[in-house]
Amino acid sequence: MTYGGNAAGGSGFGMSGSGASSSALTMGHVYLEGEHCDPNTPNKEHPQKCSSFLQCERGIDGVYKFVAKNCGPGTMYNPEIMVCDFPDNVIAIRPMCGSSGGMISGSGASANA
C-alpha cells in the first residue's frame, strides 16, 4: 500500500507498507512495545533505519502506539517535514544517513528506547 501523504495530512511521497512480517523493524508492526505516542505528533524518525519512520497509530485496543513504516524505494524519512524525501535532502540534516548506507549503528536505540 502506498500513501500519498503523511499522517498529519501533509503532501509526501514514497511512503509504503504492509503488515507481512513480525520484526520490529518491519513495516506495519508495533515498534517500541509499551511506549505510547501522541497522535498530534504522528511521525518520528526511526532510530536505526533512515529509509523508515515510526508512525503513531491507534491500535485495536484504543491505545496509540508507534508502528514502523518504510519509505518507498530511493527515499529516506525527513524528520523536519515528516515525509519521505530525496536522500540528498535527508543527508543534509542527518549526515549519518549518507555514510552508513541508510543504517545507523551504535545509536544506543533499542526496542524499549
Secondary structure by P-SEA (a helix, b strand, c coil): ccccccccccccccccccccccccccccccccccbbbbcccccccccccccbbbbbbbccccbbbbbbbbccccccccccccccccaaaaaaccaaaaacccccccccccccc
